[in-house]
């Protein structure tokens, strides 16, 4: 698997509407008290279609509203998109009923981050990016489409697990029938580092009726029945279904997949520079909700090697006809 190192220049993001806004960046996931209702600094964000409000558990939530009626919710804790509604009001993402919004555990659902580790490894499951508060550093509105940019930097909590200096930028763009993200990871340290990452996207679905097209012929690492010893194989199906427990990595995945969510929607999942894909449904291990969602994840399973000053960029574009 090719490991890409991309060097780019990152712009300084200081738009007029945010010049007076203090950044919100609590770099400790353990809080002694609940998040205080909206810091006064956020009240000065005046971008059309971008509003900071109080979400579940009194956690800060950014609501993006498109001019044609689309909407998305983004929690600063974990930089997690929890809702994507198209103009007809249908929410295409799914948050599990056991999700907690206490600023201590990752939000289970939506589009959580896995960084700087995908899956189990030397640090906690899926890394730490989903356990920290991200900062708002930019918001704008382009012809009725709201755009939000979040930032995450290293701190004592992350360095206790992964002793490197980094900057992560996450740009979210909401359009009438699409939701796009751009993730940039920059090495701001004086030594190289490596990481793996993924967007662990939960789609609302009828699991028994859902299917994914575009993976035929790809090499697979199937974690069923033994997650610790994946079976290597090759996908032979034109449409991959979810008849039971599914936990499978597809290496060198194509840059576009199509999810039929079994609820009448076909969702296009396009990407650039996400090398792999992961399909997951917990089946009976999550009996309360497994029938109501499937995960189709863009991922970078192999380690990306980054030299000091270099950056890695990947985009995801979700759309519906």
C-alpha positions, 0 to 999 in steps of 0.5 A: 500500500502506498504511503503518501507524504504531501507537503502543503502550505496551510493558510492562516484562517482569520476571517473578519467574522471571527476576529473577535472570537476567542477559541474554545479548546479544552484539551482535557477530556475529564471535566470537574463540572458540565460545560458552562452554557455557551461561552460569550465569545461564541455569540459573536459568530455572525456567519449566516447559516452557522450557529453555536448552541447548547447540545445534548449534555450541555455540550457546545454544538454548531448547527449548519443550515443551508439556504435550501433547507439542509442542516447538519449538527457538529459537536465540538467534543470529538469534532463529531458530525451527528446529523445530516438532514437533506431538504426533505427533513430526512436525517441520513446519519445515525446516533446510537441510543446508548450514545453519551454526551458527557464530554468524557466518552466518545459520541457513538454515532454520526461521523466520529474521528479515528486518529492517530490510530484506527482500531486497537493498538498501543493507545486507546481504541481509535486514538484520542481525537474523538475524546477532545474538544476541537476549536472553531477557527473559521466559518463562512457562507458561500452562496448559501452553503455554510462552511465550518473549519475546526482545529485540534492540536496536541496537549497533555492528554494526547502527548501522554499517549502519542508524544508528538506536536501536530495540527488537525484541520477539519473543514465541513461544507454543507450543500443542498444534497451533500455534506463534504469534509476535508481533513488535514493532518500537519506535522508541527513537530521537529521529528517525523511521526506516523499515524492511521485514521478513519471517519467512522461514519454511521448511516441510518439504514435498514441493515437487512436491506442495505447494500454497498456497491463498488467493492468487487475485486478488492482485497479484504481483511475480514475480522469475522469470526476472529477480530485479532486474526483477520482472514485475507480474501477478495470480494466477489460480490457486486453488492455487499450486504449485511446479513449478520455480523460484519467487520471487514476492511477493504484495501485499496478501495475505489474513490466512490462507493454507493450505499443503498440504505434500504430506506429508499435512498442511494448515497454516493460516498466519494473520497480523495486520498482515503486509501481503504474502506471499512464496513461494520455492523455489530449485529446481535452484539448491539441488539438494541439498534443494529437493525437501524444502521450500517457503517461505511467508513473511509479509512487509511489503515496503513500508517502515513509517514509525515516528516516535520512540516509536511501534511496529509490531506483527505476529503469525503463527499457524501451526496444524495440524488 
